[in-house]
Amino acid sequence: MNNKFEILDNLSIITQPGVSVSQLMLNGISLGDDESLLSIEFVESQWQVDKMTKWVKSKIGGQYKIKNGKVVEISLMEELVESLRITSTKDIFQNFGPTKAIDKKYGQLLFHYEPRNIVVHWSETDKKLTRIFWGDVIPYPTLRRENLLEQYLDLRGFSPEPHSWSEKNFRNNPPRLYRYKQLDSLFQAFGIDLKYMQSFEEGEFIKARPVTDYTEWFSDIEAYGLQTGLERDRDFNRDTVNHDKLIRIFAYLFKYRMVLERTLQYNSGWLEAGATWARYMIDKTEGFLNEENRAYIKYLDNLLCFAIDPYQQQYKKYELIEKYGYPDVDLSDIDADYY
């Protein structure tokens, strides 16, 4: 396992299942190396992602993701991967092996080989292999209760009246239809009866579960009591919190969450602002979107998620596709075609 293999000497080595990505080098650079090993003569360009992360593009067709001064991800660009002579998705399976973990984004198919931390990019638009990543790659989607909430809010942004949601009503609007179908699958997967979709915000689905399942929620209520002076003097008894009270809490919090969502989306209609006056008014209405407020919204979402799925289930996307009919579509592509 200590042997290193230079990709430029034999590109096909990356397809070998017995070779760990920690053994791969691109122009002498491997995962975990210090960024100082990237000589200035070797670098074509670089750009900052955040304070700790940047990408460095080499002159030989590769890129390096640097985090805290170390190489954490490496990618081969199109000019290098074309020598693998992969001309179809079938060739990807033949070279890298089978995988169910295939994601669709912006006209690209992403073949995830999770045990090896390799992602192979195939352009559906151009029908060709475009990139290969290894190391700290974007993981294949695992969907949790947070995703159900996120996708509910997303669909509500497209269609603000949940009582009108149905396949029939969305049949002529693909962006709404496929979002609805995906949400339908998530409701099934997380054990929420579909009859509650249109009344989801009222929290009626809570009454279908034993109240004893909400221990995570009770713990948060108890924590509130312990840190609040007035409440600390009172005895909190879990038996006093029944379905009706939990439903009221959920509905109240969700209503507030929708107020915040409208604030978050206030400037979403702007694709580009070229004039100073336009950028001025956008700047003056972005003040709420600071880190502290975003952290609070995340905390509020966590509270809502206590109710959505007290069991903290999670599913790989291909599991949802196989078991619950989750539409395997590229929403960004559908949105682009429709709008």
C-alpha positions as CSV (number, residue, x, y, z in Angstrom):
1,M,0.0,0.0,0.0
2,N,3.0,2.3,0.3
3,N,3.7,2.1,-3.5
4,K,3.0,5.3,-5.4
5,F,1.8,5.4,-9.0
6,E,2.3,8.3,-11.3
7,I,-0.9,8.9,-13.3
8,L,0.9,10.5,-16.2
9,D,2.9,7.3,-16.7
10,N,-0.2,5.1,-16.9
11,L,-3.6,6.8,-16.7
12,S,-5.4,3.5,-16.6
13,I,-4.0,2.8,-13.1
14,I,-6.9,4.9,-11.7
15,T,-9.4,2.3,-12.9
16,Q,-7.7,-0.5,-11.0
17,P,-9.9,-1.4,-7.9
18,G,-6.9,-2.7,-6.0
19,V,-5.2,0.7,-6.1
20,S,-6.0,3.2,-3.3
21,V,-6.4,6.8,-4.2
22,S,-3.7,7.5,-1.6
23,Q,-1.3,5.8,-3.9
24,L,-2.0,8.0,-6.9
25,M,0.2,10.9,-7.9
26,L,-0.4,13.6,-10.5
27,N,2.9,15.1,-11.5
28,G,4.5,13.9,-8.3
29,I,1.7,15.3,-6.1
30,S,-0.6,13.0,-4.0
31,L,-3.3,13.5,-1.4
32,G,-2.0,14.9,1.8
33,D,1.0,16.6,0.3
34,D,1.8,20.2,1.4
35,E,0.8,22.9,-1.1
36,S,4.4,24.1,-1.1
37,L,5.2,21.2,-3.4
38,L,3.3,22.9,-6.2
39,S,6.0,25.0,-7.8
40,I,5.1,28.3,-9.4
41,E,6.3,27.1,-12.8
42,F,3.8,24.3,-12.6
43,V,0.7,26.4,-11.7
44,E,-1.4,28.0,-14.5
45,S,-4.1,29.6,-12.2
46,Q,-5.7,29.4,-8.8
47,W,-8.9,30.6,-7.2
48,Q,-10.1,30.9,-3.6
49,V,-13.3,29.0,-2.5
50,D,-13.3,30.2,1.1
51,K,-10.8,31.3,3.7
52,M,-9.4,27.7,4.1
53,T,-9.9,26.3,0.6
54,K,-8.7,27.0,-2.9
55,W,-8.3,25.2,-6.2
56,V,-5.0,25.2,-8.1
57,K,-4.9,24.5,-11.9
58,S,-1.8,23.0,-13.3
59,K,-0.4,23.4,-16.8
60,I,-0.6,19.7,-17.5
61,G,-4.4,19.3,-17.3
62,G,-5.0,18.7,-13.6
63,Q,-6.4,20.5,-10.6
64,Y,-5.7,20.3,-6.9
65,K,-8.0,21.3,-4.1
66,I,-6.1,22.7,-1.2
67,K,-7.5,22.9,2.3
68,N,-5.6,24.2,5.3
69,G,-2.4,24.0,3.2
70,K,-2.8,20.4,2.2
71,V,-3.9,18.6,-1.0
72,V,-7.3,17.0,-0.3
73,E,-8.6,16.4,-3.8
74,I,-7.2,16.0,-7.3
75,S,-8.9,16.0,-10.6
76,L,-8.0,15.1,-14.2
77,M,-9.3,17.5,-16.8
78,E,-10.7,16.6,-20.2
79,E,-7.4,16.9,-22.0
80,L,-6.0,14.1,-19.8
81,V,-9.0,11.7,-19.5
82,E,-9.6,11.5,-23.2
83,S,-6.6,9.2,-23.5
84,L,-8.6,6.6,-21.6
85,R,-10.7,6.3,-24.8
86,I,-14.0,6.0,-22.8
87,T,-16.7,6.8,-25.4
88,S,-19.9,5.7,-23.6
89,T,-21.3,5.2,-20.1
90,K,-21.0,1.5,-20.8
91,D,-17.2,2.0,-21.1
92,I,-17.3,3.6,-17.6
93,F,-18.7,0.5,-16.1
94,Q,-16.3,-1.7,-18.0
95,N,-13.3,0.3,-16.9
96,F,-14.3,1.3,-13.3
97,G,-16.8,-1.4,-12.5
98,P,-20.5,-1.2,-11.7
99,T,-22.1,1.3,-9.4
100,K,-25.6,2.3,-8.4
101,A,-24.5,5.7,-7.1
102,I,-25.1,7.8,-10.2
103,D,-26.2,11.4,-9.8
104,K,-27.5,13.8,-12.4
105,K,-26.5,17.5,-12.3
106,Y,-26.4,20.3,-14.9
107,G,-26.3,17.9,-17.8
108,Q,-23.6,15.7,-16.2
109,L,-23.8,12.1,-15.0
110,L,-21.6,11.7,-11.9
111,F,-20.6,8.1,-11.3
112,H,-19.6,7.7,-7.6
113,Y,-17.2,4.9,-6.6
114,E,-17.7,5.5,-2.9
115,P,-15.3,3.0,-1.3
116,R,-12.5,4.5,-3.4
117,N,-13.6,8.2,-3.2
118,I,-13.6,8.5,-7.0
119,V,-16.1,10.4,-9.0
120,V,-16.2,10.1,-12.8
121,H,-18.0,12.9,-14.8
122,W,-19.8,12.2,-18.0
123,S,-21.4,14.9,-20.1
124,E,-24.8,13.9,-21.3
125,T,-24.9,16.9,-23.5
126,D,-21.6,16.3,-25.3
127,K,-21.6,12.5,-24.8
128,K,-18.1,12.3,-23.5
129,L,-15.9,11.8,-20.4
130,T,-15.0,15.2,-19.0
131,R,-13.3,14.8,-15.6
132,I,-12.2,12.4,-12.9
133,F,-12.0,13.4,-9.2
134,W,-10.5,11.6,-6.3
135,G,-10.0,12.3,-2.6
136,D,-12.3,14.7,-0.7
137,V,-15.0,14.4,-3.4
138,I,-18.6,15.6,-3.2
139,P,-20.5,12.5,-1.8
140,Y,-23.3,10.8,-3.5
141,P,-26.6,12.1,-2.1
142,T,-27.9,10.7,1.1
143,L,-31.3,12.0,1.9
144,R,-32.5,12.7,5.4
145,R,-35.4,14.5,7.1
146,E,-33.7,17.8,6.4
147,N,-34.0,17.1,2.7
148,L,-37.8,16.4,3.0
149,L,-38.2,19.9,4.6
150,E,-35.9,21.5,2.1
151,Q,-37.8,20.0,-0.9
152,Y,-41.2,20.9,0.7
153,L,-40.1,24.5,0.9
154,D,-38.7,24.4,-2.6
155,L,-42.0,23.2,-4.1
156,R,-43.9,25.7,-2.0
157,G,-41.7,28.4,-3.6
158,F,-42.9,27.2,-7.0
159,S,-46.5,26.7,-5.9
160,P,-47.5,28.5,-2.7
161,E,-50.9,26.7,-2.2
162,P,-50.2,23.1,-0.9
163,H,-54.0,22.4,-1.0
164,S,-53.8,22.5,-4.8
165,W,-50.8,20.1,-5.2
166,S,-51.4,17.0,-7.3
167,E,-50.0,15.2,-10.3
168,K,-53.1,16.2,-12.3
169,N,-52.6,19.9,-11.5
170,F,-48.9,19.8,-12.2
171,R,-49.1,17.7,-15.3
172,N,-48.3,20.6,-17.7
173,N,-45.5,22.0,-15.5
174,P,-42.5,19.6,-15.4
175,P,-40.5,21.6,-12.7
176,R,-43.5,21.4,-10.3
177,L,-44.5,17.9,-11.3
178,Y,-41.1,16.3,-10.7
179,R,-40.6,18.2,-7.4
180,Y,-44.0,16.9,-6.3
181,K,-43.2,13.3,-7.3
182,Q,-39.9,13.5,-5.4
183,L,-41.6,14.9,-2.3
184,D,-44.3,12.1,-2.7
185,S,-41.5,9.5,-2.5
186,L,-39.9,11.2,0.5
187,F,-43.2,11.2,2.4
188,Q,-43.5,7.5,1.8
189,A,-39.9,6.8,2.8
190,F,-40.2,8.7,6.0
191,G,-43.4,7.1,7.0
192,I,-45.7,10.1,6.5
193,D,-49.1,9.1,5.0
194,L,-49.6,11.0,1.7
195,K,-53.0,12.1,2.9
196,Y,-51.1,14.5,5.2
197,M,-49.1,16.2,2.4
198,Q,-51.7,19.0,1.8
199,S,-52.0,19.6,5.6
200,F,-48.3,19.1,6.3
201,E,-47.8,22.6,7.7
202,E,-50.6,22.0,10.3
203,G,-48.6,19.1,11.7
204,E,-51.6,16.6,11.5
205,F,-49.2,13.8,10.6
206,I,-47.8,13.8,14.1
207,K,-50.9,12.2,15.5
208,A,-50.2,9.0,13.5
209,R,-47.1,8.3,15.6
210,P,-46.8,7.3,19.3
211,V,-46.1,10.4,21.3
212,T,-43.3,8.4,23.0
213,D,-41.3,8.5,19.7
214,Y,-40.6,12.2,20.2
215,T,-37.9,11.9,22.8
216,E,-35.5,14.1,20.9
217,W,-38.1,16.9,20.9
218,F,-38.9,16.4,24.6
219,S,-35.2,16.7,25.4
220,D,-35.1,20.1,23.6
221,I,-38.1,21.3,25.6
222,E,-36.4,20.1,28.8
223,A,-33.2,21.9,27.9
224,Y,-35.2,25.1,27.4
225,G,-36.7,24.6,30.9
226,L,-33.3,24.1,32.5
227,Q,-31.7,27.2,31.0
228,T,-34.7,29.6,31.6
229,G,-35.1,31.0,35.1
230,L,-38.9,31.0,35.2
231,E,-39.2,27.5,33.8
232,R,-36.4,26.1,36.1
233,D,-38.7,26.5,39.1
234,R,-41.4,24.4,37.5
235,D,-41.5,20.6,37.1
236,F,-41.6,19.5,33.5
237,N,-43.5,16.3,33.1
238,R,-43.3,14.7,29.7
239,D,-46.8,13.2,30.3
240,T,-48.3,16.6,30.0
241,V,-47.1,17.0,26.4
242,N,-49.5,15.1,24.1
243,H,-50.2,15.0,20.4
244,D,-52.3,18.1,20.4
245,K,-49.5,20.2,22.0
246,L,-46.9,18.8,19.7
247,I,-49.1,19.6,16.7
248,R,-49.6,23.1,17.9
249,I,-45.9,23.6,18.4
250,F,-45.1,22.3,14.9
251,A,-47.7,24.5,13.2
252,Y,-46.6,27.6,15.1
253,L,-42.9,27.1,14.3
254,F,-43.7,26.2,10.7
255,K,-45.7,29.4,10.2
256,Y,-42.8,31.4,11.5
257,R,-40.4,29.4,9.3
258,M,-42.5,30.5,6.3
259,V,-42.2,34.2,7.3
260,L,-38.4,33.7,7.4
261,E,-38.4,31.9,4.0
262,R,-40.1,34.9,2.4
263,T,-37.4,37.1,3.8
264,L,-34.7,34.7,2.5
265,Q,-36.2,34.7,-0.9
266,Y,-36.9,38.4,-1.1
267,N,-34.2,39.1,-3.6
268,S,-34.4,35.8,-5.5
269,G,-36.0,37.4,-8.5
270,W,-32.8,39.2,-9.4
271,L,-30.6,37.3,-11.8
272,E,-28.2,40.2,-12.4
273,A,-28.0,43.8,-11.2
274,G,-25.9,46.0,-13.4
275,A,-26.9,49.5,-12.2
276,T,-25.6,51.0,-9.0
277,W,-29.1,51.9,-7.7
278,A,-30.2,48.2,-8.2
279,R,-27.2,46.8,-6.3
280,Y,-27.8,49.4,-3.6
281,M,-31.3,48.3,-2.9
282,I,-30.3,44.6,-2.9
283,D,-27.4,45.3,-0.5
284,K,-29.8,47.1,1.9
285,T,-32.2,44.2,1.9
286,E,-29.5,41.5,2.4
287,G,-28.7,42.5,6.0
288,F,-30.8,39.7,7.5
289,L,-28.7,37.0,5.7
290,N,-25.8,37.0,8.1
291,E,-24.2,34.0,9.6
292,E,-25.9,34.4,13.0
293,N,-29.4,34.5,11.5
294,R,-28.7,31.6,9.1
295,A,-27.5,29.6,12.1
296,Y,-30.8,30.3,13.9
297,I,-32.8,29.3,10.8
298,K,-30.9,26.0,10.8
299,Y,-31.7,25.5,14.5
300,L,-35.4,26.2,13.7
301,D,-35.3,23.7,10.9
302,N,-33.8,21.1,13.3
303,L,-36.8,21.6,15.6
304,L,-39.2,21.0,12.7
305,C,-37.2,17.9,11.7
306,F,-37.7,16.4,15.2
307,A,-41.4,16.1,14.2
308,I,-40.8,15.1,10.6
309,D,-38.7,12.1,11.4
310,P,-38.1,11.2,15.1
311,Y,-36.2,8.1,14.0
312,Q,-33.4,9.9,12.1
313,Q,-33.6,7.7,9.0
314,Q,-31.5,8.2,5.9
315,Y,-31.5,6.8,2.4
316,K,-29.1,6.7,-0.5
317,K,-30.8,8.3,-3.4
318,Y,-30.7,5.0,-5.4
319,E,-32.5,3.3,-2.5
320,L,-35.3,5.9,-2.9
321,I,-35.4,5.3,-6.6
322,E,-35.6,1.5,-6.2
323,K,-38.0,1.4,-3.2
324,Y,-40.2,4.5,-3.5
325,G,-40.1,5.5,-7.1
326,Y,-38.1,8.7,-6.5
327,P,-37.8,10.4,-9.9
328,D,-34.2,10.1,-11.2
329,V,-34.2,13.4,-13.0
330,D,-31.9,16.4,-13.3
331,L,-34.1,19.2,-12.0
332,S,-31.6,21.9,-13.1
333,D,-31.9,20.6,-16.7
334,I,-35.7,20.5,-16.5
335,D,-35.8,24.1,-15.0
336,A,-33.5,25.4,-17.7
337,D,-35.6,23.8,-20.5
338,Y,-38.9,25.1,-19.0
339,Y,-37.9,28.6,-17.9
